[in-house]
Amino acid sequence: MNRRVAAAAAGVGAFGYSYYVVHHKRSNIQFEGWEQTGTNNLLARTRALLPWPKAEADASSNWVKCDDGTSFNLYSPPDRNDMKKKMRTEEFDLLVIGGGATGSGVANDAALRGLKVAMVEMDDFASGTSSKSTKLIHGGIRYLALAFQKKIPPKSPLDVLMNLHYDHSMMQVVSHDLYERAFMIQSAPFMTTPLPMMIPLKHYWEIPMMWISGKMYDFIAGSRRSVPESHFISRSEALYQFPTINPDGLKGAIVLYDGQQNDTRMNLYIALTAAQNGASMLNHTEVLHLTTSGKLGEESYKVTGAKVRDTFTGDAFEIKAKQTINATGPFADTIRKMADPGVSEIIVPAKGSHLIMPDHFSPDHMGMVWFTQDGRVLYLLPWEGSTIAGTTDIKEALSTQPHCTIKEVDFILDECNRTLSRPMNHSHVRAAWAGLRPLVRAPGSDPNDTKKLARDHVVDVVQGGLISICGGKWTTYRKMAEDAVDRAVSINPDLGHATPCATHDLKLVGADRGGLVCNQAFDKVVVTLREQYDMDKSVAKHLMQNYGTRALLVAKVAEEIAAVDKAKTSDHAFRYKKLASKYPMLEAEVVFACRQEFACTAVDVLARRTRLAFLDSKAAESALPRVLDMMQQELKWSSKRKEQERKEALKFLESMSMPLH
């Protein structure tokens, strides 16, 4: 894989440092040292060893070997029961409620500052809003348009002039978002990638207007642009780049770049990084109520933690904390009212729905974005070997499992058919899902018009010192976390020992932070998976893009399973079994998710570790029996638990399918 010595964090020490132990087989030299977490400051020393203890290396499931003979030990998260015991018996500096992108970001930020952190999540990491995004890391081209236009899209040059205005708040949102876009792209470079998106132009007057908009988008991003520059392409080039675009009236296109991610796996890796930095965390653990001292309305009143319940065992216990941060997205008001029942609500949930279609509706490396007739923005993007289309923006009642309606499906299909030459219909929809955006109510705005509610975030403090981080968007999770922890430190003298924020240049688990595994050239991981583990190219790329350097651990599990299967048959070839024939996900990922990624349910695996449920609900349903068998064996489920998991998974998959009405 790499002729340099390979290394990975084996654990975390005090003050945000990770300990490295590496063996270079050819030279029989051990390299060890401490790396300051999130930096390249590796303080290493070398010493000759006795012959490498092969039994010890092979006994650990986290030892992997590169093609040059180098062995290294990858990070393994703490055991769930150990973290649960710690939460029951110890006091924490900070309790984070909510394990989505923002909550995981808060836990990671606080842990890096030297705070003792606990995080609980009612369902699974990224089970709500954070899993149901458009998968973009972006600054918001619509916000840029709204900074200069009262109404979008303009219908004529006169319309542009009549609606000219300047909204500095929108420009600030774009500026902040583009800054954070650069951070997200560099934080997990194996998982994030720049994505060109075409804006089709049907009028000549649109060309200079959109060209200027694109250049302004680039200029605002500045030196941290992290993606190529926007540019204009001719009609013929647009038809070549996006063959399914409707050619009628097409004058050309502007190509803008933003980033793309796998949102739930990004969320998971933020949580894993927080765990590596010392945070304790439990998914499937709901908050029953907040614990307090003093009397509501008096100065002595203070939130002192929460009483929580393990949703599997029913076991309830208290978590003691000096400070509590509420990062529950659309459910923020529910937690706020636990601290102060009389507090006014500030969250307006808005439903956004997406459809997944076959990959032939979009090129592999080009997306498309356009303004709908009512001023929304619709995306048609390649993602995980499929095409994602969306989104809608509708006020919705609070729900843990929102559904996409047939009306929303038809809206998205109609908009796509207005723009494409190849018509889409209901039969093309492989999955349809909806999520709730936690919009913050803006003073003086119409709460029924979600397009005019703020997407920027708000740090709210209610009686008892409960801090809630509300609103915002995926791209700005890091800044939201920083602001929430800054506020906690500023109002709570018990957190005075916290150091300044250290996440601005942080890389996540799997990102080869020291540059010692593959020198952050992740194609080398693909080469190792293909050459050393004899994997198909599509499978190897899938593993690298979703696991980074940890793909080598997945490969080791896959090899282990294949060896068992080989021993059972007369076939001497290794065969890595897939969950579904059309997709690159391996059965080994199920086992790895249980051992290394906090997966506790079949839905955790199908929806938020492999993404199969998001890509193809029928394929996920077909894979369910095998997933249940493997998880039963790995997690020692009873037959009763397995049947319960089957019923709950089928219910979930129904919510991910093409709606009947």
VEXKOL-348608 format. One record per residue (C-alpha): x, y, z; residue number from 1; residue in three letters. Coordinates in pm, whole numbers, padded with zeros to 5 digits. Example, Ala and Ser with C-alpha at 12.3 -4.5 7.8 and 13.67 -1.06 7.14 Angstrom:
VEXKOL-348608
01230  -00450  00780  1  ALA
01367  -00106  00714  2  SER
end
This chain:
VEXKOL-348608
00000  00000  00000  1  MET
00267  00247  00101  2  ASN
00644  00209  00124  3  ARG
00642  00444  00418  4  ARG
00559  00307  00758  5  VAL
00184  00275  00811  6  ALA
00020  00373  01136  7  ALA
-00316  00435  01291  8  ALA
-00436  00542  01632  9  ALA
-00458  00253  01874  10  ALA
-00610  00461  02152  11  GLY
-00636  00807  02297  12  VAL
-00432  00950  02575  13  GLY
-00467  01263  02781  14  ALA
-00481  01614  02637  15  PHE
-00611  01501  02296  16  GLY
-00315  01289  02192  17  TYR
-00340  00953  02013  18  SER
-00090  00674  02075  19  TYR
00067  00499  01777  20  TYR
00231  00156  01769  21  VAL
00351  00036  01429  22  VAL
00561  -00253  01313  23  HIS
00759  -00242  00989  24  HIS
00807  -00606  00899  25  LYS
01100  -00574  00660  26  ARG
01319  -00374  00894  27  SER
01183  -00531  01217  28  ASN
01161  -00183  01368  29  ILE
00881  -00065  01592  30  GLN
00768  00296  01557  31  PHE
00574  00444  01840  32  GLU
00476  00786  01967  33  GLY
00201  01033  02032  34  TRP
00019  01240  01772  35  GLU
-00175  01548  01871  36  GLN
-00530  01461  01767  37  THR
-00633  01619  01439  38  GLY
-00280  01737  01348  39  THR
00027  01600  01178  40  ASN
00241  01656  01488  41  ASN
00371  01303  01529  42  LEU
00631  01263  01802  43  LEU
00778  00925  01711  44  ALA
01072  00722  01828  45  ARG
01207  00394  01695  46  THR
01356  00093  01864  47  ARG
01460  -00253  01745  48  ALA
01248  -00541  01864  49  LEU
01280  -00911  01913  50  LEU
01110  -01104  01634  51  PRO
00758  -00968  01589  52  TRP
00511  -01165  01802  53  PRO
00298  -01305  01519  54  LYS
00044  -01469  01747  55  ALA
-00016  -01141  01925  56  GLU
-00056  -00949  01599  57  ALA
-00288  -01204  01444  58  ASP
-00496  -01241  01759  59  ALA
-00615  -00881  01753  60  SER
-00898  -00817  01510  61  SER
-00765  -00465  01448  62  ASN
-00421  -00562  01315  63  TRP
-00408  -00534  00938  64  VAL
-00121  -00572  00697  65  LYS
-00030  -00368  00390  66  CYS
00112  -00510  00069  67  ASP
00465  -00405  00171  68  ASP
00453  -00615  00490  69  GLY
00370  -00324  00721  70  THR
00129  -00402  01006  71  SER
-00077  -00149  01193  72  PHE
-00350  -00139  01454  73  ASN
-00667  00057  01383  74  LEU
-00886  00225  01644  75  TYR
-01169  00024  01797  76  SER
-01450  00204  01984  77  PRO
-01529  00124  02349  78  PRO
-01776  -00148  02438  79  ASP
-02137  -00030  02473  80  ARG
-02179  -00187  02817  81  ASN
-01860  -00024  02942  82  ASP
-01982  00318  02834  83  MET
-02321  00255  02990  84  LYS
-02157  00163  03321  85  LYS
-01949  00479  03306  86  LYS
-02258  00693  03247  87  MET
-02436  00537  03545  88  ARG
-02154  00585  03792  89  THR
-01959  00897  03695  90  GLU
-02032  01269  03669  91  GLU
-01967  01443  03338  92  PHE
-01878  01797  03246  93  ASP
-02123  01789  02958  94  LEU
-02426  01583  02860  95  LEU
-02525  01607  02493  96  VAL
-02880  01502  02404  97  ILE
-02907  01400  02038  98  GLY
-02670  01196  01822  99  GLY
-02725  01360  01486  100  GLY
-02460  01562  01303  101  ALA
-02481  01857  01543  102  THR
-02495  01650  01863  103  GLY
-02203  01434  01753  104  SER
-02019  01751  01654  105  GLY
-02081  01901  01999  106  VAL
-01952  01584  02167  107  ALA
-01639  01586  01951  108  ASN
-01572  01958  02000  109  ASP
-01615  01937  02377  110  ALA
-01404  01622  02412  111  ALA
-01120  01787  02220  112  LEU
-01134  02077  02467  113  ARG
-01061  01839  02753  114  GLY
-01419  01814  02880  115  LEU
-01564  01487  03005  116  LYS
-01855  01421  02769  117  VAL
-02156  01189  02756  118  ALA
-02393  01175  02457  119  MET
-02726  00992  02429  120  VAL
-02944  00935  02124  121  GLU
-03306  00818  02136  122  MET
-03275  00609  01819  123  ASP
-02952  00568  01622  124  ASP
-02682  00811  01516  125  PHE
-02820  01007  01218  126  ALA
-03156  00832  01243  127  SER
-03351  01153  01183  128  GLY
-03280  01470  00988  129  THR
-02909  01398  00947  130  SER
-02973  01086  00735  131  SER
-03228  01243  00501  132  LYS
-03041  01531  00344  133  SER
-02968  01590  -00025  134  THR
-02614  01461  00050  135  LYS
-02459  01796  -00043  136  LEU
-02195  02002  00134  137  ILE
-02288  02342  00002  138  HIS
-02310  02714  00059  139  GLY
-02661  02757  -00077  140  GLY
-02698  02903  -00424  141  ILE
-03061  02992  -00341  142  ARG
-02947  03203  -00045  143  TYR
-02710  03389  -00277  144  LEU
-02999  03458  -00516  145  ALA
-03220  03578  -00229  146  LEU
-02946  03818  -00121  147  ALA
-03007  04018  -00440  148  PHE
-03359  03927  -00550  149  GLN
-03686  03967  -00360  150  LYS
-03843  03697  -00575  151  LYS
-03687  03398  -00751  152  ILE
-03662  03284  -01020  153  PRO
-03683  03602  -01234  154  PRO
-03887  03569  -01553  155  LYS
-03724  03847  -01755  156  SER
-03452  04116  -01738  157  PRO
-03720  04361  -01624  158  LEU
-03816  04119  -01348  159  ASP
-03451  04116  -01235  160  VAL
-03444  04497  -01216  161  LEU
-03781  04529  -01044  162  MET
-03682  04283  -00770  163  ASN
-03330  04405  -00700  164  LEU
-03245  04446  -00331  165  HIS
-02967  04352  -00092  166  TYR
-03007  04126  00212  167  ASP
-02682  04117  00406  168  HIS
-02804  03839  00635  169  SER
-02834  03606  00336  170  MET
-02482  03694  00226  171  MET
-02356  03611  00574  172  GLN
-02526  03270  00557  173  VAL
-02358  03197  00223  174  VAL
-02020  03315  00352  175  SER
-02036  03105  00668  176  HIS
-02162  02801  00478  177  ASP
-01885  02818  00218  178  LEU
-01622  02844  00491  179  TYR
-01761  02532  00657  180  GLU
-01790  02357  00319  181  ARG
-01412  02366  00291  182  ALA
-01375  02219  00642  183  PHE
-01615  01932  00573  184  MET
-01450  01837  00245  185  ILE
-01104  01818  00404  186  GLN
-01223  01649  00724  187  SER
-01300  01316  00554  188  ALA
-01143  01334  00206  189  PRO
-01210  00966  00139  190  PHE
-01585  01020  00179  191  MET
-01635  01372  00044  192  THR
-01583  01480  -00314  193  THR
-01637  01795  -00523  194  PRO
-01943  01755  -00744  195  LEU
-02008  01969  -01055  196  PRO
-02373  02072  -01094  197  MET
-02516  02215  -01413  198  MET
-02769  02501  -01412  199  ILE
-02948  02486  -01751  200  PRO
-03012  02827  -01912  201  LEU
-03307  02881  -02146  202  LYS
-03263  03255  -02217  203  HIS
-02959  03448  -02339  204  TYR
-03009  03716  -02073  205  TRP
-02961  03448  -01805  206  GLU
-02605  03374  -01918  207  ILE
-02430  03689  -01786  208  PRO
-02651  03697  -01475  209  MET
-02574  03337  -01378  210  MET
-02208  03366  -01477  211  TRP
-02170  03662  -01239  212  ILE
-02355  03465  -00969  213  SER
-02120  03171  -01011  214  GLY
-01809  03390  -00992  215  LYS
-01950  03561  -00684  216  MET
-02005  03218  -00528  217  TYR
-01637  03139  -00594  218  ASP
-01520  03478  -00468  219  PHE
-01710  03448  -00139  220  ILE
-01547  03109  -00079  221  ALA
-01206  03277  -00121  222  GLY
-00887  03082  -00060  223  SER
-01085  02803  00112  224  ARG
-01288  02729  -00200  225  ARG
-01175  02361  -00196  226  SER
-01356  02291  -00527  227  VAL
-01292  02395  -00889  228  PRO
-01418  02730  -01021  229  GLU
-01760  02773  -01177  230  SER
-01771  02816  -01553  231  HIS
-02003  02852  -01852  232  PHE
-02046  02571  -02104  233  ILE
-02211  02589  -02445  234  SER
-02531  02415  -02548  235  ARG
-02343  02135  -02724  236  SER
-02115  02083  -02423  237  GLU
-02415  02075  -02189  238  ALA
-02580  01805  -02402  239  LEU
-02255  01607  -02399  240  TYR
-02203  01639  -02024  241  GLN
-02567  01561  -01937  242  PHE
-02717  01359  -02226  243  PRO
-03065  01333  -02071  244  THR
-03117  01711  -02044  245  ILE
-03407  01853  -02246  246  ASN
-03250  02031  -02547  247  PRO
-03556  02244  -02627  248  ASP
-03464  02611  -02590  249  GLY
-03133  02529  -02419  250  LEU
-02879  02812  -02464  251  LYS
-02602  02673  -02244  252  GLY
-02535  02609  -01877  253  ALA
-02340  02733  -01578  254  ILE
-02146  02464  -01393  255  VAL
-02111  02521  -01017  256  LEU
-01918  02300  -00776  257  TYR
-02017  02196  -00427  258  ASP
-01927  01894  -00216  259  GLY
-02105  01560  -00181  260  GLN
-02107  01316  00111  261  GLN
-02265  01003  00252  262  ASN
-02447  01181  00534  263  ASP
-02514  00900  00782  264  THR
-02164  00759  00754  265  ARG
-02021  01108  00794  266  MET
-02234  01144  01109  267  ASN
-02114  00807  01234  268  LEU
-01751  00901  01178  269  TYR
-01798  01226  01368  270  ILE
-01936  01018  01658  271  ALA
-01652  00764  01631  272  LEU
-01399  01049  01636  273  THR
-01568  01189  01947  274  ALA
-01544  00844  02108  275  ALA
-01178  00823  02016  276  GLN
-01128  01163  02179  277  ASN
-01277  01030  02502  278  GLY
-01653  01092  02478  279  ALA
-01892  00824  02607  280  SER
-02202  00766  02395  281  MET
-02510  00547  02377  282  LEU
-02755  00518  02092  283  ASN
-03105  00375  02148  284  HIS
-03120  00557  02483  285  THR
-03408  00799  02532  286  GLU
-03434  01091  02773  287  VAL
-03728  01044  03011  288  LEU
-03685  01380  03183  289  HIS
-03419  01628  03285  290  LEU
-03290  01622  03640  291  THR
-03276  01956  03821  292  THR
-03184  02120  04148  293  SER
-03359  02421  04301  294  GLY
-03702  02553  04207  295  LYS
-03814  02668  03863  296  LEU
-03816  03047  03848  297  GLY
-03555  03091  04119  298  GLU
-03190  03179  04065  299  GLU
-03075  02848  04216  300  SER
-03269  02643  03958  301  TYR
-03030  02436  03746  302  LYS
-03044  02143  03505  303  VAL
-02810  01875  03646  304  THR
-02839  01603  03383  305  GLY
-03111  01364  03270  306  ALA
-03284  01040  03351  307  LYS
-03253  00809  03051  308  VAL
-03377  00466  02950  309  ARG
-03209  00196  02744  310  ASP
-03478  00116  02484  311  THR
-03363  -00248  02456  312  PHE
-03352  -00346  02823  313  THR
-03586  -00086  02974  314  GLY
-03311  -00006  03221  315  ASP
-03347  00354  03347  316  ALA
-03071  00553  03516  317  PHE
-02955  00908  03577  318  GLU
-02663  01078  03403  319  ILE
-02511  01354  03614  320  LYS
-02364  01649  03427  321  ALA
-02249  02002  03508  322  LYS
-02394  02127  03180  323  GLN
-02648  01992  02931  324  THR
-02674  02075  02560  325  ILE
-02987  01994  02363  326  ASN
-02907  01903  02001  327  ALA
-03223  01717  01903  328  THR
-03302  01904  01581  329  GLY
-03678  01921  01514  330  PRO
-03744  01784  01866  331  PHE
-03557  02067  02039  332  ALA
-03873  02222  02183  333  ASP
-03964  01893  02352  334  THR
-03639  01899  02553  335  ILE
-03660  02276  02612  336  ARG
-04002  02229  02773  337  LYS
-03860  01964  03007  338  MET
-03647  02243  03156  339  ALA
-03914  02514  03137  340  ASP
-04269  02402  03051  341  PRO
-04375  02759  02979  342  GLY
-04111  02839  02720  343  VAL
-04236  02940  02374  344  SER
-04166  02712  02080  345  GLU
-03904  02823  01828  346  ILE
-03886  02524  01590  347  ILE
-04099  02494  01276  348  VAL
-04053  02145  01127  349  PRO
-04044  02141  00747  350  ALA
-04059  01819  00551  351  LYS
-03819  01756  00265  352  GLY
-03871  01449  00046  353  SER
-03632  01277  -00195  354  HIS
-03664  01009  -00459  355  LEU
-03405  00754  -00566  356  ILE
-03403  00651  -00932  357  MET
-03171  00432  -01144  358  PRO
-02829  00570  -01229  359  ASP
-02905  00617  -01601  360  HIS
-03100  00934  -01523  361  PHE
-02779  01120  -01432  362  SER
-02415  01096  -01546  363  PRO
-02168  00952  -01295  364  ASP
-01986  01283  -01241  365  HIS
-02236  01561  -01312  366  MET
-02545  01677  -01128  367  GLY
-02807  01932  -01219  368  MET
-02980  02204  -01020  369  VAL
-03255  02443  -01120  370  TRP
-03519  02673  -00978  371  PHE
-03870  02532  -00972  372  THR
-04165  02744  -01081  373  GLN
-04249  02831  -00719  374  ASP
-03895  02945  -00630  375  GLY
-03759  02630  -00469  376  ARG
-03437  02462  -00574  377  VAL
-03446  02107  -00711  378  LEU
-03143  01881  -00744  379  TYR
-03085  01578  -00965  380  LEU
-02758  01418  -00857  381  LEU
-02557  01097  -00892  382  PRO
-02516  00930  -00553  383  TRP
-02395  00585  -00449  384  GLU
-02456  00434  -00794  385  GLY
-02808  00578  -00820  386  SER
-02979  00911  -00891  387  THR
-03121  01125  -00611  388  ILE
-03389  01387  -00686  389  ALA
-03531  01642  -00446  390  GLY
-03629  01819  -00243  391  THR
-03966  01951  -00130  392  THR
-04017  02209  00146  393  ASP
-04348  02171  00329  394  ILE
-04460  02259  00681  395  LYS
-04518  01933  00867  396  GLU
-04628  01808  01208  397  ALA
-04356  01666  01431  398  LEU
-04300  01294  01368  399  SER
-04027  01037  01431  400  THR
-04095  00872  01096  401  GLN
-04224  01117  00833  402  PRO
-04346  00976  00502  403  HIS
-04315  01099  00147  404  CYS
-04660  01149  -00007  405  THR
-04773  01073  -00362  406  ILE
-04825  01447  -00413  407  LYS
-04459  01512  -00334  408  GLU
-04350  01229  -00562  409  VAL
-04553  01377  -00847  410  ASP
-04412  01726  -00781  411  PHE
-04054  01600  -00805  412  ILE
-04123  01385  -01111  413  LEU
-04306  01669  -01288  414  ASP
-04015  01907  -01226  415  GLU
-03765  01649  -01350  416  CYS
-03972  01577  -01659  417  ASN
-03984  01951  -01733  418  ARG
-03603  01951  -01743  419  THR
-03512  01607  -01884  420  LEU
-03566  01449  -02225  421  SER
-03607  01101  -02076  422  ARG
-03937  01090  -01885  423  PRO
-03957  00956  -01531  424  MET
-04259  00781  -01384  425  ASN
-04361  00599  -01068  426  HIS
-04208  00270  -01185  427  SER
-03861  00425  -01177  428  HIS
-03878  00512  -00806  429  VAL
-03666  00266  -00608  430  ARG
-03698  00449  -00277  431  ALA
-03885  00753  -00151  432  ALA
-03811  00905  00187  433  TRP
-03872  01220  00386  434  ALA
-03701  01402  00671  435  GLY
-03781  01699  00892  436  LEU
-03568  02012  00879  437  ARG
-03547  02202  01211  438  PRO
-03617  02554  01085  439  LEU
-03598  02834  01340  440  VAL
-03892  03073  01357  441  ARG
-03777  03418  01245  442  ALA
-03942  03719  01416  443  PRO
-04203  03882  01195  444  GLY
-04210  03608  00931  445  SER
-04505  03401  00821  446  ASP
-04461  03063  00998  447  PRO
-04661  02895  00719  448  ASN
-04404  02987  00453  449  ASP
-04104  02762  00521  450  THR
-03903  02915  00237  451  LYS
-03876  03238  00439  452  LYS
-03776  03083  00769  453  LEU
-03411  03111  00869  454  ALA
-03172  02826  00792  455  ARG
-02906  02985  01012  456  ASP
-02857  02847  01361  457  HIS
-02952  02985  01702  458  VAL
-02798  02908  02042  459  VAL
-03083  02929  02292  460  ASP
-03062  02923  02674  461  VAL
-03367  02863  02894  462  VAL
-03412  02853  03271  463  GLN
-03183  02608  03444  464  GLY
-02901  02679  03201  465  GLY
-03016  02429  02937  466  LEU
-02851  02520  02607  467  ILE
-03023  02429  02280  468  SER
-02850  02450  01944  469  ILE
-03127  02492  01686  470  CYS
-03166  02537  01312  471  GLY
-02866  02542  01083  472  GLY
-02780  02287  00818  473  LYS
-02557  01985  00769  474  TRP
-02271  02187  00621  475  THR
-02240  02407  00929  476  THR
-02256  02137  01196  477  TYR
-01899  02211  01310  478  ARG
-01964  02583  01360  479  LYS
-02292  02506  01535  480  MET
-02108  02274  01773  481  ALA
-01835  02532  01835  482  GLU
-02090  02805  01915  483  ASP
-02287  02576  02148  484  ALA
-01978  02470  02345  485  VAL
-01848  02829  02354  486  ASP
-02179  02933  02508  487  ARG
-02165  02651  02762  488  ALA
-01815  02750  02870  489  VAL
-01912  03117  02894  490  SER
-02215  03064  03121  491  ILE
-02090  02775  03334  492  ASN
-01787  02838  03559  493  PRO
-01756  02463  03620  494  ASP
-01628  02431  03262  495  LEU
-01351  02686  03307  496  GLY
-01082  02425  03242  497  HIS
-01195  02384  02878  498  ALA
-00939  02474  02614  499  THR
-01028  02673  02296  500  PRO
-01203  02506  02003  501  CYS
-00971  02269  01814  502  ALA
-01192  02143  01530  503  THR
-01112  02396  01255  504  HIS
-00866  02164  01079  505  ASP
-00969  01834  01234  506  LEU
-00973  01517  01028  507  LYS
-01202  01231  01123  508  LEU
-01135  00865  01197  509  VAL
-01035  00683  00879  510  GLY
-00884  00995  00718  511  ALA
-00519  00890  00765  512  ASP
-00458  01192  00987  513  ARG
-00085  01136  01022  514  GLY
-00044  01069  00652  515  GLY
00130  00744  00740  516  LEU
-00109  00481  00608  517  VAL
-00147  00595  00248  518  CYS
-00021  00954  00265  519  ASN
-00390  01047  00220  520  GLN
-00381  00907  -00134  521  ALA
-00684  00687  -00076  522  PHE
-00664  00520  -00416  523  ASP
-00381  00321  -00259  524  LYS
-00639  00169  -00024  525  VAL
-00836  00061  -00332  526  VAL
-00521  -00096  -00479  527  VAL
-00454  -00290  -00158  528  THR
-00813  -00414  -00144  529  LEU
-00791  -00533  -00503  530  ARG
-00442  -00680  -00496  531  GLU
-00417  -00818  -00144  532  GLN
-00780  -00912  -00086  533  TYR
-00875  -00988  -00448  534  ASP
-01178  -00760  -00447  535  MET
-01373  -00630  -00743  536  ASP
-01294  -00266  -00828  537  LYS
-01648  -00140  -00757  538  SER
-01650  -00310  -00417  539  VAL
-01302  -00179  -00332  540  ALA
-01399  00178  -00426  541  LYS
-01721  00149  -00226  542  HIS
-01532  00036  00085  543  LEU
-01267  00307  00053  544  MET
-01522  00584  00000  545  GLN
-01729  00478  00300  546  ASN
-01463  00361  00547  547  TYR
-01134  00528  00451  548  GLY
-00838  00342  00599  549  THR
-01082  00136  00806  550  ARG
-01183  -00036  00479  551  ALA
-00887  -00264  00547  552  LEU
-01057  -00385  00865  553  LEU
-01379  -00452  00671  554  VAL
-01172  -00648  00420  555  ALA
-01026  -00855  00700  556  LYS
-01376  -00942  00824  557  VAL
-01481  -01024  00467  558  ALA
-01180  -01252  00429  559  GLU
-01267  -01422  00757  560  GLU
-01626  -01490  00642  561  ILE
-01511  -01604  00299  562  ALA
-01264  -01846  00456  563  ALA
-01542  -02006  00660  564  VAL
-01764  -02036  00351  565  ASP
-01474  -02181  00153  566  LYS
-01415  -02447  00418  567  ALA
-01779  -02555  00389  568  LYS
-01761  -02620  00014  569  THR
-01532  -02778  -00242  570  SER
-01492  -02440  -00412  571  ASP
-01136  -02322  -00353  572  HIS
-01203  -01960  -00460  573  ALA
-01273  -01681  -00216  574  PHE
-01618  -01532  -00270  575  ARG
-01715  -01208  -00099  576  TYR
-02092  -01219  -00067  577  LYS
-02294  -00906  -00138  578  LYS
-02611  -00800  00040  579  LEU
-02776  -00734  -00298  580  ALA
-02645  -00828  -00641  581  SER
-02690  -00480  -00793  582  LYS
-02503  -00300  -00515  583  TYR
-02146  -00323  -00382  584  PRO
-02232  -00363  -00012  585  MET
-02083  -00677  00141  586  LEU
-02228  -00908  00403  587  GLU
-01906  -00845  00596  588  ALA
-02023  -00487  00652  589  GLU
-02305  -00622  00868  590  VAL
-02058  -00794  01100  591  VAL
-01825  -00494  01099  592  PHE
-02115  -00261  01186  593  ALA
-02198  -00473  01491  594  CYS
-01838  -00497  01609  595  ARG
-01701  -00154  01527  596  GLN
-01985  00092  01453  597  GLU
-02240  00069  01737  598  PHE
-02503  -00103  01516  599  ALA
-02774  -00254  01737  600  CYS
-03070  -00318  01503  601  THR
-03136  -00439  01151  602  ALA
-03250  -00089  01055  603  VAL
-02921  00052  01187  604  ASP
-02741  -00169  00937  605  VAL
-02973  -00149  00636  606  LEU
-03037  00225  00659  607  ALA
-02744  00391  00834  608  ARG
-02438  00169  00791  609  ARG
-02486  00033  00436  610  THR
-02753  00280  00302  611  ARG
-02925  -00001  00111  612  LEU
-03268  00099  00248  613  ALA
-03217  00453  00116  614  PHE
-03111  00330  -00228  615  LEU
-03356  00048  -00292  616  ASP
-03624  -00048  -00041  617  SER
-03709  -00374  -00220  618  LYS
-03343  -00481  -00232  619  ALA
-03316  -00402  00139  620  ALA
-03624  -00613  00210  621  GLU
-03471  -00903  00016  622  SER
-03147  -00871  00214  623  ALA
-03326  -00853  00550  624  LEU
-03338  -01230  00630  625  PRO
-02963  -01267  00583  626  ARG
-02895  -00950  00784  627  VAL
-03110  -01084  01068  628  LEU
-02927  -01419  01065  629  ASP
-02585  -01254  01080  630  MET
-02685  -01007  01353  631  MET
-02847  -01281  01559  632  GLN
-02523  -01474  01552  633  GLN
-02304  -01168  01617  634  GLU
-02517  -01006  01891  635  LEU
-02656  -01329  02045  636  LYS
-03020  -01241  01984  637  TRP
-03301  -01466  02099  638  SER
-03558  -01588  01846  639  SER
-03807  -01344  01997  640  LYS
-03570  -01049  01950  641  ARG
-03498  -01156  01592  642  LYS
-03869  -01164  01507  643  GLU
-03920  -00823  01667  644  GLN
-03634  -00687  01458  645  GLU
-03791  -00832  01143  646  ARG
-04125  -00661  01209  647  LYS
-03967  -00326  01292  648  GLU
-03743  -00339  00984  649  ALA
-04035  -00413  00754  650  LEU
-04229  -00123  00905  651  LYS
-03933  00108  00847  652  PHE
-03882  -00012  00489  653  LEU
-04246  00065  00417  654  GLU
-04173  00429  00503  655  SER
-03885  00424  00251  656  MET
-04092  00288  -00037  657  SER
-04293  00447  -00316  658  MET
-04613  00573  -00142  659  PRO
-04948  00432  -00252  660  LEU
-05142  00750  -00173  661  HIS
end
